[in-house]
Amino acid sequence: MQRPDLLILIAVWKFLTAAGALAGITAIAVFAFPEVLWLWGAALTGGLFGLSIATFVLAAYCALGSPPVSGLLLARSGGEYWPSYTPLLT
């Protein structure tokens, strides 16, 4: 049995959003983190805290966005249901 076209579209969309989250983590590490290191005192603490929260949120979204891709494309059990649960978790 062939997979529906819209199911593959959902898998591709989830892959692209997870790749975008990974690109965001890379951008934070390359561009924002070196600029925050120039700060001092409470500004340094606040900047590092903000970047760590942003990195954690993007990493969590990337981790939640990857299983639906493998579940849908490899036809694993529950692969059709996982994309509908990820909006509830994010």
C-alpha positions as CSV (number, residue, x, y, z in Angstrom):
1,M,0.0,0.0,0.0
2,Q,1.3,3.4,-0.9
3,R,1.5,6.3,1.5
4,P,-0.8,9.2,0.9
5,D,0.8,12.3,-0.6
6,L,-0.3,14.6,2.3
7,L,1.4,12.2,4.8
8,I,4.7,12.6,3.0
9,L,4.1,16.4,2.9
10,I,3.7,16.4,6.7
11,A,7.0,14.4,7.0
12,V,8.9,16.8,4.8
13,W,7.5,19.8,6.7
14,K,8.5,18.3,10.0
15,F,12.0,17.7,8.7
16,L,12.3,21.2,7.4
17,T,11.2,22.7,10.7
18,A,13.6,20.5,12.7
19,A,16.4,21.5,10.3
20,G,15.4,25.2,10.9
21,A,15.7,24.7,14.6
22,L,19.1,23.2,14.2
23,A,20.1,26.1,12.0
24,G,18.9,28.4,14.8
25,I,21.0,26.6,17.4
26,T,24.0,27.0,15.0
27,A,23.3,30.7,14.5
28,I,23.1,31.3,18.3
29,A,26.4,29.5,18.7
30,V,28.2,31.3,15.9
31,F,26.8,34.8,16.0
32,A,25.0,35.6,19.4
33,F,27.3,33.8,21.9
34,P,30.5,35.6,20.9
35,E,28.7,39.0,21.2
36,V,27.3,38.1,24.7
37,L,30.8,37.4,25.9
38,W,31.7,41.1,25.5
39,L,29.2,42.0,28.2
40,W,30.1,42.1,31.9
41,G,28.3,41.9,35.2
42,A,24.6,41.3,35.3
43,A,24.3,41.8,31.5
44,L,26.6,38.8,30.9
45,T,24.6,36.7,33.2
46,G,21.3,37.7,31.6
47,G,22.6,37.3,28.1
48,L,24.0,33.8,28.9
49,F,20.7,32.9,30.6
50,G,18.6,34.1,27.6
51,L,20.8,32.3,25.1
52,S,20.7,29.1,27.1
53,I,16.9,29.2,27.3
54,A,16.7,29.9,23.5
55,T,19.1,27.0,22.8
56,F,17.1,24.6,25.0
57,V,13.8,25.5,23.4
58,L,15.2,25.0,19.9
59,A,16.9,21.7,20.9
60,A,13.6,20.5,22.4
61,Y,11.7,21.4,19.2
62,C,14.4,19.7,17.1
63,A,14.2,16.6,19.3
64,L,10.4,16.5,19.0
65,G,10.4,17.2,15.3
66,S,12.7,14.3,14.3
67,P,10.7,11.2,15.4
68,P,7.7,12.0,13.2
69,V,9.9,12.1,10.1
70,S,11.4,8.6,10.7
71,G,8.0,7.3,11.8
72,L,6.2,8.5,8.7
73,L,8.8,7.7,6.1
74,L,9.8,4.3,7.5
75,A,6.2,3.3,8.2
76,R,6.8,2.5,11.8
77,S,3.9,1.8,14.1
78,G,2.4,5.0,15.5
79,G,4.1,7.1,12.8
80,E,0.8,8.5,11.6
81,Y,-0.2,9.7,15.1
82,W,3.1,11.2,16.3
83,P,2.8,14.4,14.1
84,S,-0.6,15.1,15.7
85,Y,0.8,14.9,19.2
86,T,3.8,17.1,18.7
87,P,1.9,20.4,18.7
88,L,0.5,19.4,22.1
89,L,4.1,18.9,23.4
90,T,5.6,22.1,22.0
